[in-house]
Amino acid sequence: MNRFLKAFGLLSIITLFAACKKDDGVNVVPPRDYAVQYATEKVDIENYLKTHYMVVNPTTLDATFFAIPEGGTQTSIWEQTEYPLRNKIVNSNNVDYTVYYLMFNEGTGESPTRADNVLVAYSGTIFSGLQFDSQPYPQTLSSLAGTILGWQEIIPLFKTGQYVDTNPNDPPTFQNYGAGAMFLPSGLAYYNSTPASGVSAYDSMIFTFKFYALEYTDIDGDGILNKYETVDGVDIKDYDTDGDDVPNYLDTDDDGDGHFTKYEIMIPDSSPAAYYSFDQIPPCSGGTLKKHLDPSCW
């Protein structure tokens, strides 16, 4: 495990995904109405799923998709049951997107939030079959917060694997990792921009991926990891305890009392300054909320 930590510089070097980072396309065309555009793409995505089949390598969990030939007897992605097609409703730009995805393996480790750092091998294609980018051997962890929205929604549904200590001269390897595929409408990808040659504005996309490892982060620097900036069953983007329209994971003052969260979780009279772990943050006297969530105390 020490070699793994050294290989990633104790997780200190964070880079953005080349293919899935946010809107930095080489060309941008005038935007269309999101709902109108999605209505067309939803039909195209579902038609693709009903007219293509897949081959999944049970050892490597690599997946390849093929068109069902005329008269072919292959079972479509839509109808096959070995890896049942799943979906998640994602609201963006006042549109409820149905995001279809496949889970070849859930993984056995931990799940990230949309703002944590992850190590993911991936391949991105458009529905014509053109591969516009791939990263089969990732070397550094990258922030999900810097990726397209579809990644932020789907990757946290999977879990990490375990590092395998191999020959020091070999690249780090993992086992029991999460692996799957997502079929993204352009509204959750690059929409009216083009991230690579051969990719057009408004192209729907397919990403296959393997989720190896993660680093939990504190993206707002308030001393509390993103994963604790919510409650069970609520996405961190939807948890805003002081109602200021800034979710707690991006808010340096979670209860809106005018005092920074990082000072509210400081252990009194500690020198040098020491901080409570999340589980040990106490409530105010007579209260039930942790200090940093209770605007009535400081």
N, C-alpha and C positions, 0 to 999 in steps of 0.2 A: 504493500500500500504506500510505503514511503516513496517508491519510484513514481507512482501515480501522482502523488502530491507535488513532487519535484517537476514532473513533466508539465504540469499546468501552473507552475510558479505559485503554488499555494492559492490558486484560483484568482490571482491578482490581475491577470491580463484579460480584459474583457473586450471582445470584438463583436461586431454585428454580423448577422448572417448575410452572405453575399446575395443570395437569391430571395430571401424573405424579409429583408429589412424594409422599413416604411418607405412611403412614396418618394423615390428619388429617380424616377424613370428617365430615360434618355429623351423621351418625347411626351408631350402632354397635349391632348386635344380638349375642346370645350366639353364640360361635363353634361351628361344627360340626367334626366330625372331618375333618381335611384329606384323608385318603385316600378316605373315602367321598364327600366333596364332589367331589373331582377325578374319580372314576370316572364321575359323572354329567356333569360338564362336558366331559370328553374326548369322550364320545359326541356331545354337542351341538356342539362345535367341529368335529369331523370331519364331522358332518352338514351344518353350514353350508358347509364347504369343498366338499362334494360337491353341494350344491343351489344354489350361487351362482356367478356368473361375474364377471369383472372387465374393466374398460376402463381401459387405461393410456395416458395421453398421452405419446407418445414424445419430445416436446420438453421438457415441464415435469416429466414423471415423476409427475404427479398420477394417483392411482388411485381408481376408483369401483367399488363392488360392488353387484350386482343379483341378485335371486332369479331363477332360471331358471323361466320360466312353464311351465304344463302344456303338454306337446307341444313345448316350445322345443328348438332345436337348438344352443344355445350350449354351449361346452365349459366345464365346471366349473373352478373354481380348482384343485381336486384333480387333475384330469386334464390341464389345459392344459400345454403344454411350452415356451411362449415364455419364461416366467419360472418355471422348475421350482420346485415347492413344496419347501422345505427344512425341516429340523427339528433341534432341539438338545435333548438331555436335560439337565434342570436339577433337581438334588436340593435340596429345601427342605422342612423340617419332616418329614423321613423319607419324602418322597414323590418318586418320579422323574417329573417332569413332562415331557411331550413338547411342546416349544414350536414351533409351526409358524410359519414366516416366509417372506417373499418378498423377493428381491433384484432390484430393477429396475435398479440400477446399484451396483457395489461401491464406486466412488470411486477416486480415483487418488492421494490424499495419504497421511495417516498415520491409524492407528487409536488410539483412546484405551484406557486401562484403565478399570475400573469406578469409579475415584475421580478421574478427570480432569474438566476443565471443557469443555463442548461447546456449540456453537451449532447448534440443531436447530429446524427448522420442523416442525410436527406437527398432526395432527388425531386426536382420540380419539372413537370411537363405541362403542355397545353393539350387540349382534347384531340388535336390532330396527331399527337404522338411525339411532337418535337420536344426534346429535352432542352430546356433553356438554362439549367444550372444543376449542379450536384455537388455534394460534399460527402464522399464515402468515408473519409478518415478525418474527422474533426480533431483539431489539436487544442483548441481553447474553448472555454465556456463563453456563452453569449447571452445577452439580456433579452428575455422574452418581451420586455417593454419596448424594445427597439424593432420588433418584427411587425409584420402585417397582422391585422386583427384576427384573421382566421387561425393563425398559429397561437395567439394568446388565448383563444377559446378552446382549442382542441388539445394541445399538448398537455395542459393541466389535468386532462382526463386520464392520463397515463402515468406510470410510475417508472422510476429508475431501475437499473439492474445492479449487479455487483461486479466490482473490478476483479479481474483475474490476473494474478501475478505471473507473468510469463518471462521469457528471455529478455534481459535488459536491452538488447538490440532490436527487439520487436516493438511495434507500436502498441500502446495500451489496448487491452481487449476487455470485453464485458460479457456477462451471461445473464439470463433471466430478465432482460431489459424490455421495456415497453416498445411495441412496434405496431405500426398501422399505416393507414392512408386517409387523406382528407380530400374532399372534392369541393373546391371553393368557388363561389360566385365572385365576380370581379369586385363587387362592393365590399368584400372582406379580404381582398387582395390588393391589386394595384389600380383598379377602376379605370380611369381615363389616362393613365400613364403606361409606358412600356418599359419594363425593366431589362429587356435584353433583345438582341437582334432576332427577328422572326416572331416576336410576340407582339400582338396588336393590343391597342386599348380595348378594354371591356372583355378580354379573354378570361374565361373560366379556367381554373387550374387544378392540377392534381399534384399533391405532395405525398410521397411515401417517406417514411421516417423510422428511425430507431433512436429511442431516448435512453441514453446511457447514464448520465450523472447530472447532479444539480448542486448549486450553492444557494442557500437561502440568503437573502439580502435585506437591507434596510434602506430602501430607495430614497426616503426623505430624511435620513440621518437623524431620526429622533430617538434612537436607542432601542427601538422595538422592531423586530423583524417583520417583514411584510405579512408573513403567514399568521402573525398574531394580531394584525390590524383588521380583524373581522370576527365574526362568530360562525359557528358551524352552519353550513348550508347557504352562506351568503358570499358571493364573489367580492373580493376586496374593492373592486371598482364601485360597488353599491353600498359600501358601509361608510357612513358619514355621521358620526355621533353628534357633532355640533351644528349640523344642518347648514353649513356654509357653502355647499356644493363642491367641496373639495374632499374626496374620500380620505379616510384616515391614513392610508398608506402613502399619500402625497401631502399630508397636512402636518406641519411641525407643531401645531397647537391643537390637539385632538378634541379638547372640550371647549375651545373657544373662550377661555377665561383670561387670555392675554399673557399667559405664561407658557414658555416652550415646554413641550412634553419631556424633552431630555432632562430638564431641570426638575420636573415634577417626579421623575422616577429616580432621582439621586438619593442615596442613603444619607440621612441627616448627619451633619458633623463629621462626615468621612473625609480623611485627608491622607493621601490625595483622594480626589473625588472618586467615589465608587457608586455603582448603580445596581438597583434590584434586578434580578432576572425577572422575566415576565410573570412567572408563576408566583413570585414573592412580592410583587407590587401590592402594597396594602391599600385598603379602602380608607377614606377619611373616617374620623371618629363618628360612630353611629351610622355610617353609610354602608352601602353594599357595592358600589362601583369602585373600581380601582381609581387611585388618585388622579391619574392622567385623563380619566374619562368623566370626572365629576367637576363641573364648573363651580360648585359651591365651596370648594376647598383648594388650598394651595400649600 
